[in-house]
Amino acid sequence: MKPTSQRTRGSSALPTTRKSPAVIGAVVLLMLLLGYKLTSAVQEGMAWLYALPASQLMDDWQRSANALEDAGAETTFVPPPEQWQAVLHNSVRAQALAPGNPVYYANLGRLYDFKLNDKSLTVEDIEALGRETLYHHQQAAKLRPTWAYYWWDIALAEYRLFHFHSPIYQQALQNVAKYGPWFYDAQLFVTELSLETWQSLEPATQESALLTIDRALPRQPKPILDLVRQYNGWPLLCTGAVTDRYPAIKNACLEHGL
């Protein structure tokens, strides 16, 4: 007897479906994206492991620096060279592993800030370290441009180099005021640096400072007024051109008989 059905050689028991190139491409792309995300996550984790001890050590340095300042010491805290190099190594590794994270650029800027405390530095050393500090703070601000404290760091770096007239300093002060309008420490920072370098400020930076002072006076009058007295700011503030536009400043001038 002959079988009722006979398969042809090479035929399959199941029907075949052939994937289109578009579907295959989408699957490959998805796998690549998943692989990239996984790699990025691993790199971010490794960067954090490098950055954490470095950041903690810099926090310890800051506490030591604050203690010296509170004690009225004439010396400033300078990190031990071997510790500074160790923090530099970890911070560079963290930044290389996660180049899109502004925190690691900011950490590098902070590290160079500490070295600027060394009173034995030459002018050339200060300029070189200042440029390193400024570069890293600028990179952080590029990655997170609306974070007031990165602009704070830029303004302070330029201030320490006596670059009061530079557009970088002017813009940084304006951006601290712009992106941290209600931060108490940002208000004090803008007020102090602006009053100290007033004659070097462009009109736009002066206006930004006046707005900050006017905004801060009702919220923290004592520290703001202390800064105004410290930098002899009353002649700058108590003029008709200012008081006509800034009511809180006007009230402060009237209360002081000016």
Number of C-alpha atoms within 10 A of each C-alpha: 3 5 5 5 6 7 8 7 6 6 8 9 7 6 6 7 6 5 8 8 9 9 10 11 11 11 12 12 12 12 12 12 12 12 12 12 12 12 12 14 13 14 17 19 15 15 23 21 14 20 23 15 15 24 20 12 16 20 12 13 17 16 13 16 20 14 14 15 14 9 9 10 11 7 12 17 20 17 21 10 10 9 13 18 13 13 24 18 14 22 27 18 19 28 23 15 20 21 18 15 18 21 21 28 28 24 25 25 28 18 23 19 20 20 21 19 16 15 12 9 13 10 10 9 13 19 15 13 21 21 17 18 28 25 18 24 28 23 21 27 24 14 16 16 16 15 17 22 21 28 29 23 25 25 28 21 24 22 17 14 15 12 16 21 15 15 13 18 23 22 17 25 29 25 24 28 26 17 16 21 18 14 14 12 12 22 24 18 18 27 25 20 18 24 22 17 15 19 11 16 20 14 11 12 22 20 14 20 25 23 21 24 27 24 18 24 18 14 12 14 14 11 14 20 16 13 17 20 11 13 15 13 16 17 10 13 22 20 14 10 10 16 19 11 13 17 13 18 25 19 17 20 17 12 9 9 8 13
